[in-house]
Amino acid sequence: MADNKLTYTKAISELEEIVKSIENEDVEVDNLIEKVKRASFLIKYCKEKLRDTEKEVKQVLSSLEEEKAED
């Protein structure tokens, strides 16, 4: 999956697939480290996405409150 087209939804979906494959023991030991590294990247990506979204939502709500106070 190309990271430049990665979305939060795709990242979560891929994480779920990785977890399932590890839980089902479908991952060979030789490939396990790559799966774990990818999962780590995806978790960091999702956390960052959530933080960014939270900041934006707070900014929007703050601007709405400012507009309301001006009325």
N, CA, C and O atoms as a GROMACS GRO file, in nm:
protein
  284
    1MET      N    1   0.086  -0.118   0.000
    1MET     CA    2   0.000   0.000   0.000
    1MET      C    3   0.090   0.123   0.000
    1MET      O    4   0.180   0.134   0.083
    2ALA      N    5   0.066   0.214  -0.090
    2ALA     CA    6   0.145   0.336  -0.098
    2ALA      C    7   0.108   0.429   0.018
    2ALA      O    8  -0.009   0.461   0.038
    3ASP      N    9   0.210   0.471   0.093
    3ASP     CA   10   0.186   0.554   0.210
    3ASP      C   11   0.135   0.692   0.174
    3ASP      O   12   0.066   0.755   0.255
    4ASN      N   13   0.167   0.742   0.054
    4ASN     CA   14   0.121   0.877   0.017
    4ASN      C   15  -0.029   0.880  -0.009
    4ASN      O   16  -0.086   0.989  -0.018
    5LYS      N   17  -0.093   0.767  -0.021
    5LYS     CA   18  -0.239   0.761  -0.040
    5LYS      C   19  -0.307   0.699   0.081
    5LYS      O   20  -0.424   0.661   0.076
    6LEU      N   21  -0.232   0.689   0.189
    6LEU     CA   22  -0.284   0.627   0.310
    6LEU      C   23  -0.385   0.719   0.377
    6LEU      O   24  -0.363   0.840   0.387
    7THR      N   25  -0.493   0.662   0.422
    7THR     CA   26  -0.594   0.734   0.498
    7THR      C   27  -0.607   0.665   0.633
    7THR      O   28  -0.557   0.554   0.653
    8TYR      N   29  -0.673   0.732   0.725
    8TYR     CA   30  -0.695   0.673   0.857
    8TYR      C   31  -0.771   0.541   0.844
    8TYR      O   32  -0.736   0.441   0.907
    9THR      N   33  -0.875   0.542   0.762
    9THR     CA   34  -0.957   0.421   0.744
    9THR      C   35  -0.875   0.306   0.686
    9THR      O   36  -0.888   0.192   0.730
   10LYS      N   37  -0.792   0.336   0.587
   10LYS     CA   38  -0.708   0.231   0.528
   10LYS      C   39  -0.606   0.181   0.629
   10LYS      O   40  -0.578   0.061   0.635
   11ALA      N   41  -0.551   0.271   0.709
   11ALA     CA   42  -0.451   0.232   0.809
   11ALA      C   43  -0.513   0.140   0.913
   11ALA      O   44  -0.454   0.038   0.949
   12ILE      N   45  -0.632   0.175   0.961
   12ILE     CA   46  -0.699   0.091   1.061
   12ILE      C   47  -0.731  -0.046   1.002
   12ILE      O   48  -0.713  -0.149   1.067
   13SER      N   49  -0.777  -0.046   0.878
   13SER     CA   50  -0.810  -0.172   0.812
   13SER      C   51  -0.686  -0.261   0.798
   13SER      O   52  -0.691  -0.381   0.824
   14GLU      N   53  -0.576  -0.200   0.758
   14GLU     CA   54  -0.453  -0.277   0.743
   14GLU      C   55  -0.404  -0.328   0.879
   14GLU      O   56  -0.356  -0.441   0.890
   15LEU      N   57  -0.416  -0.245   0.981
   15LEU     CA   58  -0.379  -0.288   1.116
   15LEU      C   59  -0.462  -0.409   1.160
   15LEU      O   60  -0.409  -0.505   1.216
   16GLU      N   61  -0.591  -0.404   1.133
   16GLU     CA   62  -0.678  -0.516   1.168
   16GLU      C   63  -0.635  -0.644   1.096
   16GLU      O   64  -0.637  -0.752   1.155
   17GLU      N   65  -0.596  -0.630   0.969
   17GLU     CA   66  -0.550  -0.747   0.893
   17GLU      C   67  -0.422  -0.804   0.953
   17GLU      O   68  -0.407  -0.926   0.964
   18ILE      N   69  -0.331  -0.715   0.991
   18ILE     CA   70  -0.205  -0.760   1.051
   18ILE      C   71  -0.232  -0.833   1.181
   18ILE      O   72  -0.176  -0.940   1.206
   19VAL      N   73  -0.317  -0.776   1.265
   19VAL     CA   74  -0.350  -0.838   1.394
   19VAL      C   75  -0.413  -0.975   1.371
   19VAL      O   76  -0.376  -1.072   1.438
   20LYS      N   77  -0.507  -0.985   1.278
   20LYS     CA   78  -0.571  -1.114   1.250
   20LYS      C   79  -0.469  -1.218   1.206
   20LYS      O   80  -0.470  -1.332   1.252
   21SER      N   81  -0.380  -1.177   1.116
   21SER     CA   82  -0.283  -1.273   1.065
   21SER      C   83  -0.188  -1.319   1.174
   21SER      O   84  -0.146  -1.435   1.176
   22ILE      N   85  -0.152  -1.229   1.265
   22ILE     CA   86  -0.065  -1.268   1.377
   22ILE      C   87  -0.141  -1.358   1.474
   22ILE      O   88  -0.088  -1.460   1.519
   23GLU      N   89  -0.266  -1.321   1.507
   23GLU     CA   90  -0.346  -1.403   1.598
   23GLU      C   91  -0.371  -1.542   1.543
   23GLU      O   92  -0.373  -1.640   1.617
   24ASN      N   93  -0.390  -1.551   1.411
   24ASN     CA   94  -0.416  -1.680   1.347
   24ASN      C   95  -0.288  -1.757   1.316
   24ASN      O   96  -0.290  -1.865   1.258
   25GLU      N   97  -0.177  -1.696   1.355
   25GLU     CA   98  -0.045  -1.755   1.331
   25GLU      C   99  -0.021  -1.780   1.182
   25GLU      O  100   0.042  -1.878   1.144
   26ASP      N  101  -0.073  -1.688   1.098
   26ASP     CA  102  -0.053  -1.698   0.955
   26ASP      C  103   0.078  -1.632   0.909
   26ASP      O  104   0.112  -1.637   0.791
   27VAL      N  105   0.150  -1.572   1.002
   27VAL     CA  106   0.272  -1.501   0.968
   27VAL      C  107   0.392  -1.587   1.005
   27VAL      O  108   0.404  -1.634   1.118
   28GLU      N  109   0.478  -1.607   0.908
   28GLU     CA  110   0.600  -1.682   0.935
   28GLU      C  111   0.693  -1.597   1.020
   28GLU      O  112   0.690  -1.474   1.012
   29VAL      N  113   0.773  -1.660   1.099
   29VAL     CA  114   0.865  -1.590   1.187
   29VAL      C  115   0.954  -1.495   1.106
   29VAL      O  116   0.986  -1.385   1.152
   30ASP      N  117   0.993  -1.535   0.988
   30ASP     CA  118   1.079  -1.451   0.905
   30ASP      C  119   1.010  -1.321   0.863
   30ASP      O  120   1.077  -1.221   0.839
   31ASN      N  121   0.879  -1.322   0.853
   31ASN     CA  122   0.803  -1.204   0.811
   31ASN      C  123   0.745  -1.126   0.929
   31ASN      O  124   0.693  -1.016   0.912
   32LEU      N  125   0.753  -1.183   1.047
   32LEU     CA  126   0.691  -1.121   1.164
   32LEU      C  127   0.746  -0.981   1.192
   32LEU      O  128   0.668  -0.890   1.220
   33ILE      N  129   0.876  -0.964   1.185
   33ILE     CA  130   0.934  -0.833   1.216
   33ILE      C  131   0.885  -0.727   1.119
   33ILE      O  132   0.862  -0.612   1.159
   34GLU      N  133   0.868  -0.762   0.992
   34GLU     CA  134   0.817  -0.666   0.895
   34GLU      C  135   0.672  -0.627   0.927
   34GLU      O  136   0.634  -0.511   0.914
   35LYS      N  137   0.594  -0.725   0.968
   35LYS     CA  138   0.454  -0.697   1.006
   35LYS      C  139   0.449  -0.606   1.129
   35LYS      O  140   0.369  -0.513   1.136
   36VAL      N  141   0.535  -0.634   1.226
   36VAL     CA  142   0.538  -0.554   1.349
   36VAL      C  143   0.584  -0.412   1.318
   36VAL      O  144   0.529  -0.316   1.372
   37LYS      N  145   0.685  -0.397   1.232
   37LYS     CA  146   0.732  -0.263   1.193
   37LYS      C  147   0.621  -0.186   1.120
   37LYS      O  148   0.601  -0.067   1.146
   38ARG      N  149   0.551  -0.254   1.032
   38ARG     CA  150   0.442  -0.189   0.958
   38ARG      C  151   0.331  -0.149   1.055
   38ARG      O  152   0.276  -0.039   1.045
   39ALA      N  153   0.298  -0.236   1.147
   39ALA     CA  154   0.194  -0.206   1.245
   39ALA      C  155   0.235  -0.085   1.330
   39ALA      O  156   0.152   0.000   1.360
   40SER      N  157   0.359  -0.078   1.367
   40SER     CA  158   0.410   0.035   1.445
   40SER      C  159   0.395   0.165   1.366
   40SER      O  160   0.351   0.266   1.420
   41PHE      N  161   0.433   0.161   1.238
   41PHE     CA  162   0.416   0.279   1.153
   41PHE      C  163   0.270   0.321   1.144
   41PHE      O  164   0.237   0.439   1.155
   42LEU      N  165   0.182   0.224   1.124
   42LEU     CA  166   0.039   0.254   1.110
   42LEU      C  167  -0.020   0.311   1.239
   42LEU      O  168  -0.103   0.402   1.235
   43ILE      N  169   0.024   0.260   1.352
   43ILE     CA  170  -0.025   0.312   1.480
   43ILE      C  171   0.019   0.457   1.497
   43ILE      O  172  -0.061   0.541   1.537
   44LYS      N  173   0.144   0.487   1.466
   44LYS     CA  174   0.194   0.625   1.475
   44LYS      C  175   0.117   0.715   1.380
   44LYS      O  176   0.081   0.827   1.416
   45TYR      N  177   0.092   0.667   1.259
   45TYR     CA  178   0.017   0.744   1.160
   45TYR      C  179  -0.122   0.776   1.212
   45TYR      O  180  -0.168   0.890   1.201
   46CYS      N  181  -0.190   0.676   1.268
   46CYS     CA  182  -0.327   0.697   1.318
   46CYS      C  183  -0.329   0.794   1.435
   46CYS      O  184  -0.417   0.880   1.444
   47LYS      N  185  -0.232   0.781   1.526
   47LYS     CA  186  -0.226   0.874   1.639
   47LYS      C  187  -0.208   1.018   1.591
   47LYS      O  188  -0.275   1.109   1.640
   48GLU      N  189  -0.119   1.036   1.496
   48GLU     CA  190  -0.094   1.169   1.441
   48GLU      C  191  -0.219   1.224   1.373
   48GLU      O  192  -0.254   1.341   1.390
   49LYS      N  193  -0.285   1.141   1.298
   49LYS     CA  194  -0.408   1.181   1.228
   49LYS      C  195  -0.514   1.224   1.330
   49LYS      O  196  -0.581   1.326   1.311
   50LEU      N  197  -0.530   1.147   1.436
   50LEU     CA  198  -0.627   1.180   1.540
   50LEU      C  199  -0.592   1.311   1.610
   50LEU      O  200  -0.680   1.393   1.636
   51ARG      N  201  -0.463   1.331   1.641
   51ARG     CA  202  -0.421   1.457   1.704
   51ARG      C  203  -0.448   1.576   1.613
   51ARG      O  204  -0.499   1.678   1.658
   52ASP      N  205  -0.414   1.562   1.486
   52ASP     CA  206  -0.438   1.670   1.390
   52ASP      C  207  -0.587   1.702   1.377
   52ASP      O  208  -0.626   1.818   1.373
   53THR      N  209  -0.667   1.598   1.371
   53THR     CA  210  -0.812   1.617   1.359
   53THR      C  211  -0.867   1.685   1.484
   53THR      O  212  -0.952   1.773   1.474
   54GLU      N  213  -0.819   1.643   1.600
   54GLU     CA  214  -0.864   1.705   1.725
   54GLU      C  215  -0.830   1.854   1.726
   54GLU      O  216  -0.914   1.936   1.766
   55LYS      N  217  -0.710   1.890   1.683
   55LYS     CA  218  -0.669   2.031   1.677
   55LYS      C  219  -0.762   2.111   1.586
   55LYS      O  220  -0.807   2.219   1.622
   56GLU      N  221  -0.789   2.054   1.469
   56GLU     CA  222  -0.875   2.123   1.372
   56GLU      C  223  -1.016   2.141   1.427
   56GLU      O  224  -1.076   2.248   1.411
   57VAL      N  225  -1.069   2.039   1.490
   57VAL     CA  226  -1.204   2.047   1.547
   57VAL      C  227  -1.208   2.156   1.655
   57VAL      O  228  -1.302   2.235   1.660
   58LYS      N  229  -1.106   2.159   1.740
   58LYS     CA  230  -1.099   2.261   1.845
   58LYS      C  231  -1.094   2.401   1.784
   58LYS      O  232  -1.157   2.494   1.834
   59GLN      N  233  -1.018   2.416   1.674
   59GLN     CA  234  -1.009   2.546   1.609
   59GLN      C  235  -1.144   2.589   1.552
   59GLN      O  236  -1.183   2.704   1.565
   60VAL      N  237  -1.214   2.496   1.490
   60VAL     CA  238  -1.346   2.526   1.434
   60VAL      C  239  -1.443   2.564   1.545
   60VAL      O  240  -1.515   2.664   1.534
   61LEU      N  241  -1.444   2.487   1.650
   61LEU     CA  242  -1.534   2.516   1.762
   61LEU      C  243  -1.499   2.650   1.827
   61LEU      O  244  -1.589   2.725   1.866
   62SER      N  245  -1.374   2.679   1.838
   62SER     CA  246  -1.329   2.806   1.895
   62SER      C  247  -1.374   2.923   1.808
   62SER      O  248  -1.420   3.024   1.860
   63SER      N  249  -1.361   2.908   1.676
   63SER     CA  250  -1.403   3.017   1.587
   63SER      C  251  -1.555   3.035   1.592
   63SER      O  252  -1.604   3.147   1.578
   64LEU      N  253  -1.629   2.926   1.610
   64LEU     CA  254  -1.774   2.935   1.624
   64LEU      C  255  -1.810   3.010   1.753
   64LEU      O  256  -1.902   3.092   1.754
   65GLU      N  257  -1.739   2.980   1.859
   65GLU     CA  258  -1.763   3.048   1.986
   65GLU      C  259  -1.732   3.197   1.974
   65GLU      O  260  -1.804   3.281   2.029
   66GLU      N  261  -1.625   3.230   1.902
   66GLU     CA  262  -1.588   3.370   1.883
   66GLU      C  263  -1.696   3.443   1.803
   66GLU      O  264  -1.733   3.556   1.835
   67GLU      N  265  -1.745   3.378   1.698
   67GLU     CA  266  -1.852   3.438   1.617
   67GLU      C  267  -1.979   3.459   1.701
   67GLU      O  268  -2.046   3.561   1.690
   68LYS      N  269  -2.009   3.362   1.785
   68LYS     CA  270  -2.127   3.370   1.870
   68LYS      C  271  -2.113   3.487   1.969
   68LYS      O  272  -2.210   3.558   1.994
   69ALA      N  273  -1.993   3.506   2.023
   69ALA     CA  274  -1.968   3.612   2.119
   69ALA      C  275  -1.977   3.750   2.052
   69ALA      O  276  -2.014   3.848   2.117
   70GLU      N  277  -1.945   3.758   1.923
   70GLU     CA  278  -1.950   3.884   1.850
   70GLU      C  279  -2.093   3.925   1.817
   70GLU      O  280  -2.122   4.044   1.799
   71ASP      N  281  -2.183   3.828   1.810
   71ASP     CA  282  -2.324   3.857   1.776
   71ASP      C  283  -2.398   3.925   1.884
   71ASP      O  284  -2.516   3.956   1.868
   0.00000   0.00000   0.00000
